[in-house]
Amino acid sequence: MAEDGRPATPQEAAQAAPTVDRRWAQRLAAALDAGDAPTARRVAGDLPDRDARASGLDVLAHRAAAGSRIALELLAELVDELKLARAGVRQVLVDESAVDDVTQDTLVSMAASIRSFTGQAGFVTWLFTIAHHRAVDHLRRQRSTEPLADDDVGEAVRISTLISTREAVQQLVRRLPDRYYRAVELRDIERLSYTDAALRLGLNVNTVKSHVARGRALLASMLDGTEH
């Protein structure tokens, strides 16, 4: 937050960060502002130490909230790779199968609601709030004995249903990056199980789950009109 009490801009957040964090955030911001997706992806992959990531994640979140598709894609990838959503979910849930499902739900919810990110709290704090809500929703469904869809819950189910039933949404699936498109197509259009999709793709089940979750997250942002 800025000194006058308003939410900090990405530039202010970067300036307040430690030097190594600030450099990473500034490089990310420069690449995104220049529309240089390959450089942004290369910089995002050059992660600093754990304690030096916050301002770079905030930069990505701010750009994604403003409608940058590449920023949202990179943010979803980092949240997944760094297991940030999983860490938030584990503050509430302990069952690993439930943690897997709600982590995917959290990633989709994050993308669908990214426009609500203002920077008043840091991105990780904001993400953990979403994770907490999704985990509590899961516990409520369990208490009410509501049957859960196979391997998917909550917002992930909604997106999966839209993909399977609406031609317009299936057209959007074809706009996903190739590494996510095929996984989403097999899971949500052809309605294969994760195991069968993994066999078809020659990947392990966890990788397929990850690709489906990231693909659904990007689709959620497209459906919400956040893509520019």
C-alpha positions, -999 to +999 in steps of 0.1 A: +000+000+000+012+035-008+021+060+020-011+080+015-033+049+022-043+041-014-035+007-031+001+007-044+006+007-081+028-020-096+056+005-100+053+016-063+052-020-051+083-028-072+102+003-058+094-008-022+107-043-027+142-057-020+167-051-048+166-086-063+128-086-061+126-051-076+147-061-106+126-091-114+094-072-110+107-043-132+119-067-159+085-084-159+067-051-160+088-038-189+083-069-210+045-069-204+042-032-211+061-037-244+038-066-254+069-089-255+053-122-245+085-143-251+106-121-229+079-119-203+077-157-202+115-160-200+117-135-171+088-152-153+107-185-155+138-169-140+124-170-105+142-152-076+143-167-041+110-174-024+111-142-003+118-121-034+088-130-055+060-109-040+063-077-061+067-096-093+035-116-086+018-083-078+029-069-112+015-099-130-018-096-110-021-059-118-015-064-155-039-094-155-066-074-137-062-047-165-068-074-191-034-087-202-039-123-213-002-132-212+000-118-176-029-139-165-014-170-183+020-165-165+003-158-132-017-190-134+014-210-143+034-195-114+005-200-089+004-236-100+041-243-102+048-226-068+018-244-053+005-212-039-032-221-042-024-255-027-008-238+003-038-217+009-062-246+006-041-267+030-047-241+057-082-254+058-082-290+044-060-320+051-074-347+029-050-348-001-077-357-027-099-328-015-068-305-015-062-315-052-097-308-062-101-275-043-067-263-055-079-266-091-112-248-082-091-220-066-071-215-097-102-212-118-118-188-093-086-167-092-088-162-130-125-156-130-123-128-104-089-113-113-105-080-121-113-076-084-076-075-075-068-039-065-034-043-047-049-032-014-036-065-002-007-084-018-016-109-045-007-139-023-029-127+005-057-121-020-052-156-034-053-172+000-086-155+007-100-172-024-085-205-014-101-202+020-135-195+006-133-224-019-121-248+009-150-237+032-174-242+003-161-277-001-166-285+036-202-272+034-209-295+004-195-324+024-217-316+054-248-314+032-238-348+015-241-332-019-225-356-044-194-341-061-185-344-097-157-368-106-124-351-097-138-316-100-156-292-077-172-258-076-161-232-102-142-259-120-175-278-125-192-247-139-165-241-164-163-277-174-201-278-180-200-246-201-172-261-223-191-294-228-225-278-236-218-246-255-204-244-290-192-208-285-172-219-255-157-248-274-145-222-300-127-204-271-110-236-261-093-237-295-077-203-286-059-218-256-021-224-258-015-257-274-002-273-242-036-266-225-060-269-255-056-307-260-060-315-223-091-294-219-105-308-251-101-344-239-114-337-204-143-313-210-154-319-246-147-356-251-154-361-213-125-385-207-114-392-171-081-377-161-065-412-163-077-418-198-067-383-210-033-389-195-029-422-215-041-404-247-015-376-242+013-397-229+016-376-198+011-384-161-022-377-144-009-348-123+004-330-154-029-334-172-048-321-141-024-291-141-029-284-178-067-287-175-068-264-145-046-237-162-067-240-194-099-236-175-085-206-156-077-189-189-112-197-203-128-183-171-111-150-178-122-151-215-158-157-204-156-130-179-145-105-205-111-098-190-091-107-220-077-078-242 
